[in-house]
């Protein structure tokens, strides 16, 4: 039976205090210099210092008490963690009941990482590998070097989302997840998806062209301030209300680094 959205949580934590760690600094220095850059410790010092670990703990506290325990945990991130050598996905598996046989991360795909993670969860269910899937989308902005997405234009905030999917019927069933090689293909794809969909809502990330959403279709425009977490934060926050008003939710966003577009469709199912 297909996976459907069961519950969600979202956080945007306040900042912490910079605590230098020579091992982590050495890691960052080696990584930045590998790509021709230079470690900027002042930039690290000025960051919010919100680790993936801290966000994971806060998010789990916001999940319903006594809820479903996931058997698959996938963490998606477009930006690296404060401490990149920690396995936060495994920690999330422990925090949510210790039942998950597989806990891993999807990274190095920009904001497409969360869409890939959702596709992975749906595939595991189809092959009998999962009946309860936890998707974590985490975004922390304390970085060892200048990043144009984070530091230029509208600042990206630290935020995290948990979405718990379980086998069953009803609202939030994962219908499809698609990657489009060019953002210009998003408009035709949205027109195709919403033409015959029952009671559709398009949830468009802040990087998308507003003209890509077909006229006459209800839309929710996610405000600027998020990179990887944008549409997923909206789903976690507004999902209970959308459950009553719509049968189809189309999540979409454009990655400003690659100009690829990503689309995920959640339906009401059978």
Phi, psi and omega in degrees: 000135185300155176284142176227156181293126180259311181199168181206163178211150180218142177222153172223081190292155172283167186283167178238196183257139179291128178232099183298139179228114188297325179295315179291320178299319179296320177299311180298317181299314179298319182292313182297316181292333177300330181256020174082011181259190180220134179301132178245091183293332178295324176294319176299316182296326183278352183287171184284341177062041178256104184281161174300324179300313181296317179297319179301316180297315180296320181294316181298325177298335184267353176287152179302137180294136178073023182281188181294138176264121185289148172255000175216129178235123177233124178258131179243135179211141175263339181238148184289160178283164173302316177245095188287356181264358177278144174262086184287331178298318178295321178297320177298320177300320178293317182295335184254028171117347178068020182267343187290123176285331181230129176224120182205173183242151172243119183222185177060027177233015184061211180289350175292346182301318182291324178293319177298317180299320178295319178298319178298315179299317179295321180294320178298320179296318182297331180265008179081013184270352183202140172238354178211113190240127177254120175256121176248127177241112188238139184220111175239145193245013176274104190240154183278356180205162181298135178232122185298326180292320184278318192257346178255143179077215181290124182300140175274132181266158174284128182202159179214151182224138167241133175232122181255122178249144176224158177294136179157177179253162179121188185300143174090016178290132180289114183264311180200155175223127187227140171252128179254128185293340178224138181297335179296344179276353185293316181304306178301323180293318179294322177298319179294317184291323186270348185301318184241005183285139177286130176039067184275151169230131175259122176257107187255128177291165185293345182269354183277157174283121181304331181289348180288337180279124183301145176298144177085356179259133178300142182222152170234115181265117180285128182291159178299159178126350177236151175250279182283332189269353195307295185290333181286324174299317179297319180295316179296321184283317188255357183309315180301322178286318180298330178303326182276334189258339187224157174255338182227128176240122180251113179263131181212150176201162178243134178275120183291342179283316188251347185063020170278157177239153183225140184224132173232135181245125174248128181242182178272342177070203184270000000 
